[in-house]
Every structure is written in C-alpha cells, then in structure tokens.
Amino acid sequence: MTEIAAIIFLSILSGMTTIIGVVLAMIFISLHELIALANKYKNPYLFVLGMVTSVFIYLGLGAIFPN
C-alpha cells in the first residue's frame, strides 16, 4: 500500500497528474525497491535481473496492448 501512496504522491509532486507522471513515479519506485533488495541480499545481480525482467515485461505488454 505504501508503494501506491508513494506513486500518487510523486506524480502529484511532479505536477503531472496524467499517466506520464504515474509511470515516472512507478519507474522510480521500482528502481528504489530493486536497489534495496540487491543491497539487502548483497547481490547486485538481482538488480540487473530485475531490470532485464522489467524490460521484457514492458515489451510483452506493449505487444499485447498496442497503442
């Protein structure tokens, strides 16, 4: 729940209440969570794996739901 609140807060703080602001906030929160997990488990490969997985999911969703 705190992630959702942070996303809404960051999108409002950035002055962009449109979908772009929400997407930028989601990217920030994702990076923040991935870096914290990589540091917690002392494994930077988790960060890289999370980023690569995110790119594939983004591309997959883009293929399923084209503009």
PDB file of N, H, CA, C and O in Angstrom:
ATOM      1  N   MET A   1       0.814  -1.189   0.000  1.00  0.00           N
ATOM      2  CA  MET A   1       0.000   0.000   0.000  1.00  0.00           C
ATOM      3  C   MET A   1       0.861   1.259   0.000  1.00  0.00           C
ATOM      4  O   MET A   1       0.488   2.272  -0.591  1.00  0.00           O
ATOM      5  N   THR A   2       1.998   1.193   0.655  1.00  0.00           N
ATOM      6  H   THR A   2       2.301   0.370   1.135  1.00  0.00           H
ATOM      7  CA  THR A   2       2.849   2.377   0.691  1.00  0.00           C
ATOM      8  C   THR A   2       3.407   2.705  -0.686  1.00  0.00           C
ATOM      9  O   THR A   2       3.663   3.871  -0.988  1.00  0.00           O
ATOM     10  N   GLU A   3       3.598   1.685  -1.529  1.00  0.00           N
ATOM     11  H   GLU A   3       3.389   0.738  -1.284  1.00  0.00           H
ATOM     12  CA  GLU A   3       4.094   1.941  -2.877  1.00  0.00           C
ATOM     13  C   GLU A   3       3.069   2.731  -3.679  1.00  0.00           C
ATOM     14  O   GLU A   3       3.424   3.646  -4.421  1.00  0.00           O
ATOM     15  N   ILE A   4       1.804   2.378  -3.529  1.00  0.00           N
ATOM     16  H   ILE A   4       1.515   1.634  -2.926  1.00  0.00           H
ATOM     17  CA  ILE A   4       0.750   3.089  -4.251  1.00  0.00           C
ATOM     18  C   ILE A   4       0.677   4.534  -3.785  1.00  0.00           C
ATOM     19  O   ILE A   4       0.547   5.451  -4.596  1.00  0.00           O
ATOM     20  N   ALA A   5       0.762   4.733  -2.475  1.00  0.00           N
ATOM     21  H   ALA A   5       0.868   3.988  -1.816  1.00  0.00           H
ATOM     22  CA  ALA A   5       0.735   6.097  -1.941  1.00  0.00           C
ATOM     23  C   ALA A   5       1.930   6.894  -2.444  1.00  0.00           C
ATOM     24  O   ALA A   5       1.794   8.069  -2.783  1.00  0.00           O
ATOM     25  N   ALA A   6       3.101   6.261  -2.496  1.00  0.00           N
ATOM     26  H   ALA A   6       3.211   5.306  -2.221  1.00  0.00           H
ATOM     27  CA  ALA A   6       4.297   6.948  -2.984  1.00  0.00           C
ATOM     28  C   ALA A   6       4.161   7.297  -4.461  1.00  0.00           C
ATOM     29  O   ALA A   6       4.594   8.368  -4.886  1.00  0.00           O
ATOM     30  N   ILE A   7       3.572   6.414  -5.237  1.00  0.00           N
ATOM     31  H   ILE A   7       3.220   5.544  -4.892  1.00  0.00           H
ATOM     32  CA  ILE A   7       3.374   6.679  -6.661  1.00  0.00           C
ATOM     33  C   ILE A   7       2.453   7.884  -6.849  1.00  0.00           C
ATOM     34  O   ILE A   7       2.743   8.778  -7.644  1.00  0.00           O
ATOM     35  N   ILE A   8       1.355   7.898  -6.120  1.00  0.00           N
ATOM     36  H   ILE A   8       1.119   7.172  -5.474  1.00  0.00           H
ATOM     37  CA  ILE A   8       0.424   9.020  -6.232  1.00  0.00           C
ATOM     38  C   ILE A   8       1.088  10.309  -5.763  1.00  0.00           C
ATOM     39  O   ILE A   8       0.953  11.351  -6.404  1.00  0.00           O
ATOM     40  N   PHE A   9       1.803  10.235  -4.644  1.00  0.00           N
ATOM     41  H   PHE A   9       1.912   9.389  -4.123  1.00  0.00           H
ATOM     42  CA  PHE A   9       2.471  11.420  -4.112  1.00  0.00           C
ATOM     43  C   PHE A   9       3.503  11.963  -5.088  1.00  0.00           C
ATOM     44  O   PHE A   9       3.548  13.170  -5.329  1.00  0.00           O
ATOM     45  N   LEU A  10       4.330  11.094  -5.652  1.00  0.00           N
ATOM     46  H   LEU A  10       4.294  10.114  -5.456  1.00  0.00           H
ATOM     47  CA  LEU A  10       5.364  11.548  -6.576  1.00  0.00           C
ATOM     48  C   LEU A  10       4.767  12.103  -7.860  1.00  0.00           C
ATOM     49  O   LEU A  10       5.305  13.056  -8.423  1.00  0.00           O
ATOM     50  N   SER A  11       3.676  11.533  -8.331  1.00  0.00           N
ATOM     51  H   SER A  11       3.238  10.759  -7.874  1.00  0.00           H
ATOM     52  CA  SER A  11       3.066  12.053  -9.550  1.00  0.00           C
ATOM     53  C   SER A  11       2.455  13.431  -9.303  1.00  0.00           C
ATOM     54  O   SER A  11       2.524  14.307 -10.166  1.00  0.00           O
ATOM     55  N   ILE A  12       1.861  13.621  -8.132  1.00  0.00           N
ATOM     56  H   ILE A  12       1.806  12.909  -7.431  1.00  0.00           H
ATOM     57  CA  ILE A  12       1.300  14.940  -7.814  1.00  0.00           C
ATOM     58  C   ILE A  12       2.422  15.941  -7.577  1.00  0.00           C
ATOM     59  O   ILE A  12       2.341  17.092  -8.005  1.00  0.00           O
ATOM     60  N   LEU A  13       3.480  15.489  -6.886  1.00  0.00           N
ATOM     61  H   LEU A  13       3.546  14.554  -6.539  1.00  0.00           H
ATOM     62  CA  LEU A  13       4.606  16.366  -6.604  1.00  0.00           C
ATOM     63  C   LEU A  13       5.278  16.841  -7.886  1.00  0.00           C
ATOM     64  O   LEU A  13       5.731  17.983  -7.967  1.00  0.00           O
ATOM     65  N   SER A  14       5.342  15.979  -8.872  1.00  0.00           N
ATOM     66  H   SER A  14       4.973  15.052  -8.806  1.00  0.00           H
ATOM     67  CA  SER A  14       5.970  16.364 -10.128  1.00  0.00           C
ATOM     68  C   SER A  14       5.076  17.278 -10.964  1.00  0.00           C
ATOM     69  O   SER A  14       5.509  17.806 -11.988  1.00  0.00           O
ATOM     70  N   GLY A  15       3.846  17.460 -10.535  1.00  0.00           N
ATOM     71  H   GLY A  15       3.494  17.031  -9.703  1.00  0.00           H
ATOM     72  CA  GLY A  15       2.943  18.332 -11.270  1.00  0.00           C
ATOM     73  C   GLY A  15       2.286  17.662 -12.455  1.00  0.00           C
ATOM     74  O   GLY A  15       1.576  18.301 -13.231  1.00  0.00           O
ATOM     75  N   MET A  16       2.526  16.386 -12.587  1.00  0.00           N
ATOM     76  H   MET A  16       3.104  15.868 -11.956  1.00  0.00           H
ATOM     77  CA  MET A  16       1.939  15.650 -13.699  1.00  0.00           C
ATOM     78  C   MET A  16       0.926  14.661 -13.145  1.00  0.00           C
ATOM     79  O   MET A  16       1.298  13.594 -12.657  1.00  0.00           O
ATOM     80  N   THR A  17      -0.333  15.006 -13.217  1.00  0.00           N
ATOM     81  H   THR A  17      -0.636  15.873 -13.613  1.00  0.00           H
ATOM     82  CA  THR A  17      -1.367  14.094 -12.752  1.00  0.00           C
ATOM     83  C   THR A  17      -1.836  13.190 -13.881  1.00  0.00           C
ATOM     84  O   THR A  17      -2.770  12.407 -13.705  1.00  0.00           O
ATOM     85  N   THR A  18      -1.203  13.294 -15.022  1.00  0.00           N
ATOM     86  H   THR A  18      -0.444  13.930 -15.165  1.00  0.00           H
ATOM     87  CA  THR A  18      -1.555  12.436 -16.147  1.00  0.00           C
ATOM     88  C   THR A  18      -0.866  11.087 -15.979  1.00  0.00           C
ATOM     89  O   THR A  18      -0.165  10.851 -14.996  1.00  0.00           O
ATOM     90  N   ILE A  19      -1.069  10.243 -16.915  1.00  0.00           N
ATOM     91  H   ILE A  19      -1.638  10.435 -17.714  1.00  0.00           H
ATOM     92  CA  ILE A  19      -0.494   8.900 -16.869  1.00  0.00           C
ATOM     93  C   ILE A  19       1.035   8.951 -16.918  1.00  0.00           C
ATOM     94  O   ILE A  19       1.694   8.057 -16.388  1.00  0.00           O
ATOM     95  N   ILE A  20       1.604   9.973 -17.541  1.00  0.00           N
ATOM     96  H   ILE A  20       1.069  10.699 -17.972  1.00  0.00           H
ATOM     97  CA  ILE A  20       3.061  10.094 -17.620  1.00  0.00           C
ATOM     98  C   ILE A  20       3.656  10.266 -16.229  1.00  0.00           C
ATOM     99  O   ILE A  20       4.672   9.651 -15.906  1.00  0.00           O
ATOM    100  N   GLY A  21       3.038  11.087 -15.419  1.00  0.00           N
ATOM    101  H   GLY A  21       2.213  11.587 -15.681  1.00  0.00           H
ATOM    102  CA  GLY A  21       3.520  11.275 -14.056  1.00  0.00           C
ATOM    103  C   GLY A  21       3.451  10.002 -13.246  1.00  0.00           C
ATOM    104  O   GLY A  21       4.363   9.700 -12.477  1.00  0.00           O
ATOM    105  N   VAL A  22       2.377   9.254 -13.412  1.00  0.00           N
ATOM    106  H   VAL A  22       1.636   9.499 -14.037  1.00  0.00           H
ATOM    107  CA  VAL A  22       2.225   7.996 -12.689  1.00  0.00           C
ATOM    108  C   VAL A  22       3.267   6.982 -13.156  1.00  0.00           C
ATOM    109  O   VAL A  22       3.844   6.268 -12.336  1.00  0.00           O
ATOM    110  N   VAL A  23       3.509   6.913 -14.457  1.00  0.00           N
ATOM    111  H   VAL A  23       3.040   7.492 -15.123  1.00  0.00           H
ATOM    112  CA  VAL A  23       4.503   5.977 -14.986  1.00  0.00           C
ATOM    113  C   VAL A  23       5.896   6.336 -14.483  1.00  0.00           C
ATOM    114  O   VAL A  23       6.654   5.453 -14.083  1.00  0.00           O
ATOM    115  N   LEU A  24       6.241   7.617 -14.499  1.00  0.00           N
ATOM    116  H   LEU A  24       5.625   8.334 -14.825  1.00  0.00           H
ATOM    117  CA  LEU A  24       7.548   8.036 -13.988  1.00  0.00           C
ATOM    118  C   LEU A  24       7.699   7.697 -12.512  1.00  0.00           C
ATOM    119  O   LEU A  24       8.767   7.269 -12.075  1.00  0.00           O
ATOM    120  N   ALA A  25       6.646   7.885 -11.755  1.00  0.00           N
ATOM    121  H   ALA A  25       5.778   8.232 -12.109  1.00  0.00           H
ATOM    122  CA  ALA A  25       6.690   7.549 -10.330  1.00  0.00           C
ATOM    123  C   ALA A  25       6.838   6.042 -10.139  1.00  0.00           C
ATOM    124  O   ALA A  25       7.557   5.602  -9.242  1.00  0.00           O
ATOM    125  N   MET A  26       6.169   5.251 -10.969  1.00  0.00           N
ATOM    126  H   MET A  26       5.585   5.608 -11.698  1.00  0.00           H
ATOM    127  CA  MET A  26       6.277   3.793 -10.861  1.00  0.00           C
ATOM    128  C   MET A  26       7.694   3.327 -11.181  1.00  0.00           C
ATOM    129  O   MET A  26       8.209   2.413 -10.537  1.00  0.00           O
ATOM    130  N   ILE A  27       8.322   3.949 -12.166  1.00  0.00           N
ATOM    131  H   ILE A  27       7.904   4.692 -12.690  1.00  0.00           H
ATOM    132  CA  ILE A  27       9.697   3.598 -12.504  1.00  0.00           C
ATOM    133  C   ILE A  27      10.620   3.919 -11.334  1.00  0.00           C
ATOM    134  O   ILE A  27      11.494   3.122 -10.992  1.00  0.00           O
ATOM    135  N   PHE A  28      10.428   5.081 -10.724  1.00  0.00           N
ATOM    136  H   PHE A  28       9.718   5.728 -11.002  1.00  0.00           H
ATOM    137  CA  PHE A  28      11.245   5.461  -9.582  1.00  0.00           C
ATOM    138  C   PHE A  28      11.071   4.471  -8.431  1.00  0.00           C
ATOM    139  O   PHE A  28      12.057   4.032  -7.839  1.00  0.00           O
ATOM    140  N   ILE A  29       9.842   4.122  -8.115  1.00  0.00           N
ATOM    141  H   ILE A  29       9.041   4.479  -8.596  1.00  0.00           H
ATOM    142  CA  ILE A  29       9.585   3.192  -7.018  1.00  0.00           C
ATOM    143  C   ILE A  29      10.185   1.828  -7.332  1.00  0.00           C
ATOM    144  O   ILE A  29      10.749   1.185  -6.446  1.00  0.00           O
ATOM    145  N   SER A  30      10.073   1.379  -8.569  1.00  0.00           N
ATOM    146  H   SER A  30       9.614   1.900  -9.288  1.00  0.00           H
ATOM    147  CA  SER A  30      10.650   0.083  -8.947  1.00  0.00           C
ATOM    148  C   SER A  30      12.158   0.081  -8.764  1.00  0.00           C
ATOM    149  O   SER A  30      12.719  -0.860  -8.204  1.00  0.00           O
ATOM    150  N   LEU A  31      12.813   1.135  -9.235  1.00  0.00           N
ATOM    151  H   LEU A  31      12.357   1.900  -9.690  1.00  0.00           H
ATOM    152  CA  LEU A  31      14.264   1.222  -9.061  1.00  0.00           C
ATOM    153  C   LEU A  31      14.630   1.265  -7.585  1.00  0.00           C
ATOM    154  O   LEU A  31      15.593   0.625  -7.162  1.00  0.00           O
ATOM    155  N   HIS A  32      13.876   2.007  -6.812  1.00  0.00           N
ATOM    156  H   HIS A  32      13.094   2.527  -7.155  1.00  0.00           H
ATOM    157  CA  HIS A  32      14.136   2.123  -5.383  1.00  0.00           C
ATOM    158  C   HIS A  32      14.023   0.763  -4.703  1.00  0.00           C
ATOM    159  O   HIS A  32      14.846   0.428  -3.852  1.00  0.00           O
ATOM    160  N   GLU A  33      13.018  -0.018  -5.067  1.00  0.00           N
ATOM    161  H   GLU A  33      12.349   0.255  -5.759  1.00  0.00           H
ATOM    162  CA  GLU A  33      12.830  -1.343  -4.471  1.00  0.00           C
ATOM    163  C   GLU A  33      13.909  -2.318  -4.931  1.00  0.00           C
ATOM    164  O   GLU A  33      14.411  -3.102  -4.125  1.00  0.00           O
ATOM    165  N   LEU A  34      14.272  -2.286  -6.202  1.00  0.00           N
ATOM    166  H   LEU A  34      13.865  -1.650  -6.857  1.00  0.00           H
ATOM    167  CA  LEU A  34      15.279  -3.212  -6.717  1.00  0.00           C
ATOM    168  C   LEU A  34      16.649  -2.960  -6.103  1.00  0.00           C
ATOM    169  O   LEU A  34      17.365  -3.902  -5.763  1.00  0.00           O
ATOM    170  N   ILE A  35      17.006  -1.706  -5.963  1.00  0.00           N
ATOM    171  H   ILE A  35      16.423  -0.942  -6.240  1.00  0.00           H
ATOM    172  CA  ILE A  35      18.306  -1.383  -5.366  1.00  0.00           C
ATOM    173  C   ILE A  35      18.334  -1.811  -3.904  1.00  0.00           C
ATOM    174  O   ILE A  35      19.347  -2.327  -3.432  1.00  0.00           O
ATOM    175  N   ALA A  36      17.243  -1.604  -3.189  1.00  0.00           N
ATOM    176  H   ALA A  36      16.420  -1.185  -3.573  1.00  0.00           H
ATOM    177  CA  ALA A  36      17.180  -2.004  -1.780  1.00  0.00           C
ATOM    178  C   ALA A  36      17.305  -3.523  -1.628  1.00  0.00           C
ATOM    179  O   ALA A  36      17.993  -4.000  -0.726  1.00  0.00           O
ATOM    180  N   LEU A  37      16.654  -4.269  -2.491  1.00  0.00           N
ATOM    181  H   LEU A  37      16.095  -3.882  -3.223  1.00  0.00           H
ATOM    182  CA  LEU A  37      16.743  -5.734  -2.412  1.00  0.00           C
ATOM    183  C   LEU A  37      18.141  -6.226  -2.769  1.00  0.00           C
ATOM    184  O   LEU A  37      18.656  -7.149  -2.138  1.00  0.00           O
ATOM    185  N   ALA A  38      18.751  -5.620  -3.766  1.00  0.00           N
ATOM    186  H   ALA A  38      18.334  -4.870  -4.279  1.00  0.00           H
ATOM    187  CA  ALA A  38      20.109  -6.018  -4.143  1.00  0.00           C
ATOM    188  C   ALA A  38      21.079  -5.743  -2.996  1.00  0.00           C
ATOM    189  O   ALA A  38      21.969  -6.552  -2.733  1.00  0.00           O
ATOM    190  N   ASN A  39      20.916  -4.619  -2.318  1.00  0.00           N
ATOM    191  H   ASN A  39      20.193  -3.962  -2.532  1.00  0.00           H
ATOM    192  CA  ASN A  39      21.776  -4.311  -1.168  1.00  0.00           C
ATOM    193  C   ASN A  39      21.502  -5.231   0.008  1.00  0.00           C
ATOM    194  O   ASN A  39      22.426  -5.650   0.705  1.00  0.00           O
ATOM    195  N   LYS A  40      20.231  -5.546   0.231  1.00  0.00           N
ATOM    196  H   LYS A  40      19.480  -5.205  -0.335  1.00  0.00           H
ATOM    197  CA  LYS A  40      19.859  -6.401   1.362  1.00  0.00           C
ATOM    198  C   LYS A  40      20.473  -7.785   1.232  1.00  0.00           C
ATOM    199  O   LYS A  40      20.991  -8.330   2.206  1.00  0.00           O
ATOM    200  N   TYR A  41      20.418  -8.347   0.052  1.00  0.00           N
ATOM    201  H   TYR A  41      19.997  -7.904  -0.739  1.00  0.00           H
ATOM    202  CA  TYR A  41      20.931  -9.700  -0.164  1.00  0.00           C
ATOM    203  C   TYR A  41      22.369  -9.721  -0.664  1.00  0.00           C
ATOM    204  O   TYR A  41      22.896 -10.780  -1.005  1.00  0.00           O
ATOM    205  N   LYS A  42      23.008  -8.546  -0.707  1.00  0.00           N
ATOM    206  H   LYS A  42      22.580  -7.685  -0.430  1.00  0.00           H
ATOM    207  CA  LYS A  42      24.412  -8.431  -1.131  1.00  0.00           C
ATOM    208  C   LYS A  42      24.661  -9.098  -2.477  1.00  0.00           C
ATOM    209  O   LYS A  42      25.666  -9.779  -2.680  1.00  0.00           O
ATOM    210  N   ASN A  43      23.706  -8.881  -3.404  1.00  0.00           N
ATOM    211  H   ASN A  43      22.889  -8.327  -3.239  1.00  0.00           H
ATOM    212  CA  ASN A  43      23.814  -9.498  -4.709  1.00  0.00           C
ATOM    213  C   ASN A  43      23.373  -8.494  -5.774  1.00  0.00           C
ATOM    214  O   ASN A  43      22.178  -8.368  -6.040  1.00  0.00           O
ATOM    215  N   PRO A  44      24.314  -7.781  -6.385  1.00  0.00           N
ATOM    216  CA  PRO A  44      23.929  -6.781  -7.392  1.00  0.00           C
ATOM    217  C   PRO A  44      23.309  -7.404  -8.638  1.00  0.00           C
ATOM    218  O   PRO A  44      22.678  -6.708  -9.434  1.00  0.00           O
ATOM    219  N   TYR A  45      23.486  -8.709  -8.810  1.00  0.00           N
ATOM    220  H   TYR A  45      23.999  -9.274  -8.164  1.00  0.00           H
ATOM    221  CA  TYR A  45      22.884  -9.352  -9.972  1.00  0.00           C
ATOM    222  C   TYR A  45      21.362  -9.356  -9.881  1.00  0.00           C
ATOM    223  O   TYR A  45      20.681  -9.442 -10.903  1.00  0.00           O
ATOM    224  N   LEU A  46      20.824  -9.262  -8.660  1.00  0.00           N
ATOM    225  H   LEU A  46      21.378  -9.192  -7.831  1.00  0.00           H
ATOM    226  CA  LEU A  46      19.376  -9.168  -8.514  1.00  0.00           C
ATOM    227  C   LEU A  46      18.846  -7.884  -9.145  1.00  0.00           C
ATOM    228  O   LEU A  46      17.764  -7.874  -9.732  1.00  0.00           O
ATOM    229  N   PHE A  47      19.606  -6.814  -9.024  1.00  0.00           N
ATOM    230  H   PHE A  47      20.485  -6.822  -8.547  1.00  0.00           H
ATOM    231  CA  PHE A  47      19.196  -5.551  -9.633  1.00  0.00           C
ATOM    232  C   PHE A  47      19.175  -5.681 -11.150  1.00  0.00           C
ATOM    233  O   PHE A  47      18.213  -5.275 -11.802  1.00  0.00           O
ATOM    234  N   VAL A  48      20.222  -6.240 -11.700  1.00  0.00           N
ATOM    235  H   VAL A  48      21.004  -6.571 -11.171  1.00  0.00           H
ATOM    236  CA  VAL A  48      20.310  -6.413 -13.157  1.00  0.00           C
ATOM    237  C   VAL A  48      19.203  -7.344 -13.636  1.00  0.00           C
ATOM    238  O   VAL A  48      18.554  -7.071 -14.645  1.00  0.00           O
ATOM    239  N   LEU A  49      18.984  -8.445 -12.914  1.00  0.00           N
ATOM    240  H   LEU A  49      19.511  -8.667 -12.094  1.00  0.00           H
ATOM    241  CA  LEU A  49      17.931  -9.388 -13.289  1.00  0.00           C
ATOM    242  C   LEU A  49      16.561  -8.717 -13.245  1.00  0.00           C
ATOM    243  O   LEU A  49      15.736  -8.933 -14.133  1.00  0.00           O
ATOM    244  N   GLY A  50      16.320  -7.915 -12.230  1.00  0.00           N
ATOM    245  H   GLY A  50      16.991  -7.740 -11.510  1.00  0.00           H
ATOM    246  CA  GLY A  50      15.055  -7.194 -12.135  1.00  0.00           C
ATOM    247  C   GLY A  50      14.864  -6.206 -13.267  1.00  0.00           C
ATOM    248  O   GLY A  50      13.761  -6.076 -13.798  1.00  0.00           O
ATOM    249  N   MET A  51      15.921  -5.509 -13.642  1.00  0.00           N
ATOM    250  H   MET A  51      16.817  -5.614 -13.210  1.00  0.00           H
ATOM    251  CA  MET A  51      15.825  -4.548 -14.741  1.00  0.00           C
ATOM    252  C   MET A  51      15.561  -5.244 -16.074  1.00  0.00           C
ATOM    253  O   MET A  51      14.736  -4.787 -16.866  1.00  0.00           O
ATOM    254  N   VAL A  52      16.264  -6.350 -16.317  1.00  0.00           N
ATOM    255  H   VAL A  52      16.934  -6.721 -15.673  1.00  0.00           H
ATOM    256  CA  VAL A  52      16.066  -7.094 -17.570  1.00  0.00           C
ATOM    257  C   VAL A  52      14.649  -7.664 -17.628  1.00  0.00           C
ATOM    258  O   VAL A  52      13.992  -7.617 -18.668  1.00  0.00           O
ATOM    259  N   THR A  53      14.193  -8.197 -16.506  1.00  0.00           N
ATOM    260  H   THR A  53      14.727  -8.235 -15.661  1.00  0.00           H
ATOM    261  CA  THR A  53      12.832  -8.726 -16.450  1.00  0.00           C
ATOM    262  C   THR A  53      11.809  -7.620 -16.701  1.00  0.00           C
ATOM    263  O   THR A  53      10.820  -7.837 -17.401  1.00  0.00           O
ATOM    264  N   SER A  54      12.040  -6.455 -16.143  1.00  0.00           N
ATOM    265  H   SER A  54      12.844  -6.279 -15.575  1.00  0.00           H
ATOM    266  CA  SER A  54      11.130  -5.327 -16.350  1.00  0.00           C
ATOM    267  C   SER A  54      11.047  -4.927 -17.815  1.00  0.00           C
ATOM    268  O   SER A  54       9.968  -4.615 -18.320  1.00  0.00           O
ATOM    269  N   VAL A  55      12.178  -4.936 -18.491  1.00  0.00           N
ATOM    270  H   VAL A  55      13.054  -5.190 -18.082  1.00  0.00           H
ATOM    271  CA  VAL A  55      12.189  -4.587 -19.918  1.00  0.00           C
ATOM    272  C   VAL A  55      11.387  -5.601 -20.720  1.00  0.00           C
ATOM    273  O   VAL A  55      10.613  -5.223 -21.599  1.00  0.00           O
ATOM    274  N   PHE A  56      11.563  -6.889 -20.426  1.00  0.00           N
ATOM    275  H   PHE A  56      12.191  -7.196 -19.712  1.00  0.00           H
ATOM    276  CA  PHE A  56      10.815  -7.915 -21.159  1.00  0.00           C
ATOM    277  C   PHE A  56       9.313  -7.826 -20.882  1.00  0.00           C
ATOM    278  O   PHE A  56       8.504  -8.012 -21.791  1.00  0.00           O
ATOM    279  N   ILE A  57       8.945  -7.550 -19.659  1.00  0.00           N
ATOM    280  H   ILE A  57       9.601  -7.399 -18.921  1.00  0.00           H
ATOM    281  CA  ILE A  57       7.529  -7.402 -19.335  1.00  0.00           C
ATOM    282  C   ILE A  57       6.953  -6.179 -20.047  1.00  0.00           C
ATOM    283  O   ILE A  57       5.840  -6.226 -20.570  1.00  0.00           O
ATOM    284  N   TYR A  58       7.714  -5.086 -20.064  1.00  0.00           N
ATOM    285  H   TYR A  58       8.618  -5.047 -19.638  1.00  0.00           H
ATOM    286  CA  TYR A  58       7.272  -3.881 -20.765  1.00  0.00           C
ATOM    287  C   TYR A  58       7.057  -4.162 -22.249  1.00  0.00           C
ATOM    288  O   TYR A  58       6.038  -3.771 -22.818  1.00  0.00           O
ATOM    289  N   LEU A  59       8.017  -4.839 -22.872  1.00  0.00           N
ATOM    290  H   LEU A  59       8.845  -5.156 -22.409  1.00  0.00           H
ATOM    291  CA  LEU A  59       7.891  -5.157 -24.294  1.00  0.00           C
ATOM    292  C   LEU A  59       6.726  -6.112 -24.555  1.00  0.00           C
ATOM    293  O   LEU A  59       6.005  -5.975 -25.543  1.00  0.00           O
ATOM    294  N   GLY A  60       6.557  -7.068 -23.663  1.00  0.00           N
ATOM    295  H   GLY A  60       7.143  -7.179 -22.860  1.00  0.00           H
ATOM    296  CA  GLY A  60       5.441  -8.021 -23.815  1.00  0.00           C
ATOM    297  C   GLY A  60       4.091  -7.335 -23.700  1.00  0.00           C
ATOM    298  O   GLY A  60       3.186  -7.597 -24.493  1.00  0.00           O
ATOM    299  N   LEU A  61       3.957  -6.464 -22.723  1.00  0.00           N
ATOM    300  H   LEU A  61       4.692  -6.251 -22.080  1.00  0.00           H
ATOM    301  CA  LEU A  61       2.694  -5.729 -22.588  1.00  0.00           C
ATOM    302  C   LEU A  61       2.471  -4.784 -23.765  1.00  0.00           C
ATOM    303  O   LEU A  61       1.335  -4.574 -24.191  1.00  0.00           O
ATOM    304  N   GLY A  62       3.555  -4.215 -24.288  1.00  0.00           N
ATOM    305  H   GLY A  62       4.477  -4.386 -23.942  1.00  0.00           H
ATOM    306  CA  GLY A  62       3.436  -3.363 -25.466  1.00  0.00           C
ATOM    307  C   GLY A  62       2.976  -4.135 -26.685  1.00  0.00           C
ATOM    308  O   GLY A  62       2.257  -3.602 -27.530  1.00  0.00           O
ATOM    309  N   ALA A  63       3.389  -5.393 -26.778  1.00  0.00           N
ATOM    310  H   ALA A  63       3.973  -5.826 -26.092  1.00  0.00           H
ATOM    311  CA  ALA A  63       2.954  -6.229 -27.908  1.00  0.00           C
ATOM    312  C   ALA A  63       1.498  -6.665 -27.752  1.00  0.00           C
ATOM    313  O   ALA A  63       0.766  -6.772 -28.736  1.00  0.00           O
ATOM    314  N   ILE A  64       1.084  -6.916 -26.507  1.00  0.00           N
ATOM    315  H   ILE A  64       1.679  -6.829 -25.708  1.00  0.00           H
ATOM    316  CA  ILE A  64      -0.285  -7.359 -26.275  1.00  0.00           C
ATOM    317  C   ILE A  64      -1.273  -6.204 -26.404  1.00  0.00           C
ATOM    318  O   ILE A  64      -2.355  -6.354 -26.973  1.00  0.00           O
ATOM    319  N   PHE A  65      -0.884  -5.057 -25.869  1.00  0.00           N
ATOM    320  H   PHE A  65      -0.006  -4.935 -25.407  1.00  0.00           H
ATOM    321  CA  PHE A  65      -1.763  -3.883 -25.886  1.00  0.00           C
ATOM    322  C   PHE A  65      -1.126  -2.746 -26.680  1.00  0.00           C
ATOM    323  O   PHE A  65      -0.615  -1.794 -26.090  1.00  0.00           O
ATOM    324  N   PRO A  66      -1.149  -2.833 -28.013  1.00  0.00           N
ATOM    325  CA  PRO A  66      -0.541  -1.750 -28.804  1.00  0.00           C
ATOM    326  C   PRO A  66      -1.371  -0.475 -28.699  1.00  0.00           C
ATOM    327  O   PRO A  66      -2.546  -0.492 -28.331  1.00  0.00           O
ATOM    328  N   ASN A  67      -0.713   0.626 -29.037  1.00  0.00           N
ATOM    329  H   ASN A  67       0.241   0.640 -29.335  1.00  0.00           H
ATOM    330  CA  ASN A  67      -1.416   1.922 -28.987  1.00  0.00           C
ATOM    331  C   ASN A  67      -2.468   1.889 -30.017  1.00  0.00           C
ATOM    332  O   ASN A  67      -3.204   2.863 -30.179  1.00  0.00           O
TER     333      ASN A  67
END
